[in-house]
Amino acid sequence: MANYHPSDELLMEFSAGHKHDPLGILVACHLETCTHCRERIRTFEQLGGELLQETEPQAVSSHLLQDILSRLSEKAPVATVDHGDKRIPKPLRRFVPSFYDGLPWKGFSKNIQEFTLPFSNKQYTAKFYKIAAGKELPQHTHRGNEFTLVMSGKFSDEAGDYQKGDFILADTSTHHQPRAGMEQDCICFAVLDAPLKFTGFFGRMLNPFMR
């Protein structure tokens, strides 16, 4: 069971249907395995329904009923077959061509590699990060927010230890050096609204390449 979760604010936005972006996909992946957050979502949905019942009725078009009835007569869309790898969270399967070991990882070394996900947009960059077992990222802080979900393995930093399913937020106040566990490589799904900012001597030379 996960020890770290999205904030209630983020879960409320997701339950209200306001998160169809990379951050929403990240939350959906966390929800697949987190019963705690699924219960929170159900609570927020119930509260939303109660608030809707208390809302004053609004006038609607006289054609609304006919429009709804005409849609009911339309053919239902053909269900798509899920051909993705079952080891990948369902919200990601249509975007990820193969399991983690078959992805075209890129990086400055074999110890730290990344795979940019194809649904990144102008607001968010979505990536997989892979840290080799026992290795660590350079010391860094953040120019904005980085939301991270541990997909495989585990890592630790100055603030704690994180395992598969944990959802972590790092921001401009965070200064850390994540290290993967010794047992296996750590793979994380991260969504960023601004690049990392490396702070160590060698890390600062990488900053011009970060985006």
HELIX and SHEET records of a PDB file:
HELIX    1   1 ASP A    8  SER A   15  1                                   8    
HELIX    2   2 PRO A   22  THR A   33  1                                  12    
HELIX    3   3 THR A   35  GLU A   54  1                                  20    
HELIX    4   4 LEU A   64  LEU A   72  1                                   9    
HELIX    5   5 LYS A   90  LEU A   92  5                                   3    
HELIX    6   6 TYR A  100  GLY A  102  5                                   3    
HELIX    7   7 GLY A  203  PHE A  209  5                                   7    
SHEET    1   A 5 ILE A 112  THR A 116  0                                        
SHEET    2   A 5 THR A 125  ILE A 131 -1                                        
SHEET    3   A 5 CYS A 186  LEU A 192 -1                                        
SHEET    4   A 5 GLU A 146  SER A 152 -1                                        
SHEET    5   A 5 PHE A 167  ALA A 170 -1                                        
SHEET    1   B 2 HIS A 140  HIS A 142  0                                        
SHEET    2   B 2 LEU A 196  PHE A 198 -1                                        
SHEET    1   C 3 GLY A 160  TYR A 162  0                                        
SHEET    2   C 3 PHE A 155  ASP A 157 -1                                        
SHEET    3   C 3 ARG A 179  ALA A 180 -1                                        
END                                                                             
